[in-house]
Amino acid sequence: MSKLYVVGIGPGAYEKMTMEAAEALKNSDVIIGYTVYVDLVKNHFPGKEFLTTPMKKEVDRCVLAFEEAKKGKTAAMICSGDAGVYGMSGLMYEVGVNYPEVELVIIPGVTAATGGAAVLGAPLIHDFCVISLSDLLTPWEKIEARLLGAAQADFVVCLYNPSSKKRHDYLEKACNLMLQYKSPDTVCGIVGNIGREGEAAQVMTLEELKTTKVDMFTTVFIGNSQTQNINGKMVTPRGYKHV
């Protein structure tokens, strides 16, 4: 049976890739992925065959990977972060129904929530949720309901895909929804280009976050009612007793 890896390569830097992910790519004959992600790993795996597709060609990319594996090659489909968190592993299983002769092996990776949290401090120490603000595949009404539910339940909320050219005001809309249940002074943070050149982080209040400009390479963290700013770091206590 042919083997097809679905690999989460982490946020970007080779050092943030798991040993298991690097080993899977070393053992692969061909590496398939979105152009931007292939560019992140290309230099570290010389001699491999690389195949790319642009954004919005996800199904084509999956079919391409299975077709390569069907030829008897060991293939790897790469995703940024974790392949199972807004990644390709779900679609790969769906497409894989047509390729019973190919075995899928999912390799996890460091997702933006945990990668960004390490840069900001310790914002995810208690219960948290991850919500994408992209309404490309999810209706905004459903995203809005999730934002309100998470805010009402006092979750720390991590936002993926907070803005784009077409959705430049979505973060502001999300903050306004959160402000129905969270204080304007709620500690928040943003991290841009996690694990890549130009990485930058900032801690601020929810009121300040509302008017902050972000892009698709920014991950946003909105604290809960206990989250603190400790010497410029975003920290959510879990409640341990300490002196």
MARGU-310843 format. One line per 10 residues: number of its first residue (from 1); for each residue x, y, z of C-alpha. Coordinates in nm, 2 decimals, padded with zeros to 4 digits. Layout:
N
NUM) X/Y/Z ~ ... .
***
This chain:
243
1) 00.00/00.00/00.00 ~ 00.13/00.35/-00.09 ~ 00.19/00.59/00.19 ~ 00.08/00.95/00.19 ~ 00.18/01.18/00.48 ~ -00.02/01.49/00.57 ~ 00.23/01.70/00.75 ~ 00.18/02.01/00.97 ~ 00.50/02.20/00.93 ~ 00.44/02.44/01.21 .
11) 00.43/02.82/01.19 ~ 00.72/02.87/00.96 ~ 01.07/02.83/01.10 ~ 01.24/02.50/01.05 ~ 01.32/02.49/01.42 ~ 00.95/02.49/01.51 ~ 00.88/02.18/01.30 ~ 00.85/01.86/01.49 ~ 01.11/01.59/01.45 ~ 00.84/01.35/01.33 .
21) 00.74/01.61/01.06 ~ 01.10/01.66/00.94 ~ 01.15/01.28/00.93 ~ 00.84/01.23/00.72 ~ 00.95/01.49/00.47 ~ 01.30/01.34/00.46 ~ 01.14/01.00/00.38 ~ 00.92/01.15/00.10 ~ 00.99/01.14/-00.27 ~ 00.76/01.43/-00.35 .
31) 00.63/01.72/-00.14 ~ 00.30/01.88/-00.24 ~ 00.16/02.21/-00.10 ~ 00.03/02.56/-00.13 ~ 00.31/02.77/-00.30 ~ 00.38/02.98/00.02 ~ 00.42/02.67/00.24 ~ 00.65/02.49/-00.01 ~ 00.88/02.80/-00.02 ~ 00.91/02.77/00.36 .
41) 01.05/02.41/00.35 ~ 01.22/02.39/00.01 ~ 01.57/02.48/00.13 ~ 01.57/02.23/00.41 ~ 01.49/01.93/00.19 ~ 01.71/01.95/-00.12 ~ 01.67/01.68/-00.39 ~ 01.30/01.64/-00.33 ~ 01.04/01.69/-00.60 ~ 00.80/01.98/-00.52 .
51) 00.46/02.03/-00.66 ~ 00.24/02.33/-00.58 ~ -00.10/02.47/-00.64 ~ -00.23/02.83/-00.57 ~ -00.48/02.92/-00.30 ~ -00.84/02.80/-00.36 ~ -00.72/02.49/-00.54 ~ -00.73/02.27/-00.23 ~ -00.93/01.98/-00.39 ~ -00.69/01.98/-00.69 .
61) -00.40/01.98/-00.45 ~ -00.54/01.67/-00.26 ~ -00.60/01.48/-00.59 ~ -00.25/01.56/-00.70 ~ -00.11/01.42/-00.38 ~ -00.31/01.10/-00.41 ~ -00.22/01.06/-00.78 ~ 00.15/01.09/-00.69 ~ 00.12/00.83/-00.41 ~ -00.07/00.60/-00.65 .
71) 00.24/00.60/-00.87 ~ 00.42/00.42/-00.59 ~ 00.60/00.73/-00.46 ~ 00.61/00.83/-00.09 ~ 00.43/01.16/-00.09 ~ 00.37/01.44/00.16 ~ 00.10/01.70/00.16 ~ 00.22/01.99/00.37 ~ 00.01/02.25/00.57 ~ 00.12/02.53/00.79 .
81) 00.06/02.49/01.16 ~ -00.12/02.16/01.23 ~ -00.27/01.97/00.94 ~ -00.58/01.90/01.15 ~ -00.64/02.26/01.26 ~ -00.79/02.45/00.97 ~ -00.55/02.22/00.76 ~ -00.59/01.97/00.49 ~ -00.63/01.64/00.68 ~ -01.01/01.64/00.67 .
91) -01.03/01.71/00.30 ~ -00.76/01.45/00.24 ~ -00.98/01.18/00.41 ~ -01.28/01.29/00.20 ~ -01.08/01.27/-00.13 ~ -00.91/00.96/-00.01 ~ -01.23/00.76/-00.03 ~ -01.15/00.73/-00.40 ~ -00.80/00.60/-00.33 ~ -00.84/00.30/-00.11 .
101) -00.49/00.17/-00.21 ~ -00.33/00.48/-00.04 ~ -00.26/00.49/00.33 ~ -00.29/00.83/00.50 ~ -00.06/00.91/00.79 ~ -00.13/01.24/00.97 ~ 00.17/01.42/01.13 ~ 00.07/01.70/01.38 ~ 00.25/02.03/01.40 ~ 00.26/02.35/01.61 .
111) -00.05/02.55/01.53 ~ -00.06/02.94/01.54 ~ -00.25/02.94/01.87 ~ 00.03/02.76/02.06 ~ 00.31/02.92/01.85 ~ 00.17/03.27/01.91 ~ 00.10/03.20/02.27 ~ 00.46/03.13/02.34 ~ 00.56/03.46/02.19 ~ 00.30/03.66/02.39 .
121) 00.36/03.49/02.72 ~ 00.11/03.24/02.86 ~ -00.24/03.34/02.74 ~ -00.39/02.99/02.69 ~ -00.33/02.84/03.04 ~ -00.70/02.80/03.11 ~ -00.99/02.70/02.88 ~ -00.98/02.86/02.54 ~ -01.13/02.83/02.19 ~ -01.01/02.90/01.84 .
131) -01.24/03.08/01.59 ~ -01.16/03.17/01.23 ~ -01.31/03.50/01.11 ~ -01.29/03.39/00.75 ~ -01.64/03.36/00.61 ~ -01.52/03.20/00.28 ~ -01.65/02.86/00.40 ~ -01.85/02.95/00.71 ~ -02.15/03.20/00.71 ~ -02.08/03.51/00.91 .
141) -02.40/03.45/01.11 ~ -02.25/03.13/01.25 ~ -01.91/03.30/01.32 ~ -02.10/03.57/01.51 ~ -02.29/03.32/01.72 ~ -01.97/03.14/01.81 ~ -01.80/03.47/01.91 ~ -02.09/03.57/02.13 ~ -02.11/03.22/02.29 ~ -01.73/03.22/02.36 .
151) -01.74/03.57/02.50 ~ -02.04/03.49/02.73 ~ -01.87/03.18/02.86 ~ -01.56/03.38/02.94 ~ -01.32/03.18/02.72 ~ -00.99/03.31/02.61 ~ -01.05/03.34/02.24 ~ -00.78/03.29/01.97 ~ -00.88/03.44/01.63 ~ -00.74/03.30/01.30 .
161) -00.77/03.48/00.97 ~ -00.87/03.81/01.14 ~ -00.86/04.03/00.83 ~ -00.81/04.05/00.46 ~ -00.86/04.31/00.18 ~ -01.22/04.21/00.15 ~ -01.27/04.17/00.53 ~ -01.08/04.47/00.66 ~ -01.34/04.55/00.93 ~ -01.40/04.19/01.06 .
171) -01.18/04.22/01.36 ~ -01.35/04.54/01.47 ~ -01.69/04.36/01.43 ~ -01.56/04.07/01.63 ~ -01.44/04.30/01.91 ~ -01.77/04.48/01.92 ~ -01.95/04.15/01.97 ~ -01.70/04.05/02.24 ~ -01.76/04.38/02.42 ~ -02.12/04.28/02.48 .
181) -01.98/04.03/02.75 ~ -01.61/04.13/02.80 ~ -01.47/04.45/02.96 ~ -01.30/04.71/02.74 ~ -00.99/04.66/02.96 ~ -00.97/04.28/02.88 ~ -00.60/04.20/02.81 ~ -00.55/04.11/02.45 ~ -00.25/04.04/02.22 ~ -00.15/04.00/01.86 .
191) 00.14/03.82/01.70 ~ 00.23/03.86/01.33 ~ 00.44/03.63/01.12 ~ 00.48/03.37/01.39 ~ 00.81/03.18/01.35 ~ 00.89/03.37/01.04 ~ 01.10/03.68/00.94 ~ 00.93/03.99/01.08 ~ 00.77/03.82/01.38 ~ 00.62/04.09/01.61 .
201) 00.39/04.09/01.91 ~ 00.19/04.35/02.10 ~ -00.02/04.34/02.42 ~ -00.32/04.58/02.45 ~ -00.67/04.61/02.57 ~ -00.98/04.49/02.39 ~ -01.08/04.85/02.33 ~ -00.74/04.92/02.17 ~ -00.76/04.59/01.97 ~ -01.08/04.71/01.81 .
211) -00.90/04.97/01.60 ~ -00.57/04.78/01.55 ~ -00.48/04.69/01.19 ~ -00.40/04.33/01.13 ~ -00.36/04.10/00.83 ~ -00.40/03.73/00.74 ~ -00.06/03.65/00.89 ~ -00.17/03.79/01.23 ~ -00.31/03.57/01.51 ~ -00.52/03.75/01.77 .
221) -00.56/03.66/02.14 ~ -00.85/03.79/02.35 ~ -00.82/03.72/02.72 ~ -01.07/03.61/02.97 ~ -01.18/03.81/03.28 ~ -00.87/03.69/03.47 ~ -00.60/03.75/03.20 ~ -00.33/03.99/03.31 ~ -00.06/04.20/03.16 ~ 00.26/04.09/03.36 .
231) 00.56/04.30/03.26 ~ 00.43/04.33/02.90 ~ 00.34/03.96/02.87 ~ -00.02/03.83/02.83 ~ -00.08/03.58/03.11 ~ -00.40/03.39/03.20 ~ -00.37/03.23/03.55 ~ -00.51/02.89/03.61 ~ -00.56/02.95/03.98 ~ -00.26/02.78/04.14 .
241) -00.19/02.90/04.49 ~ 00.15/03.07/04.51 ~ 00.34/03.28/04.76 .
***
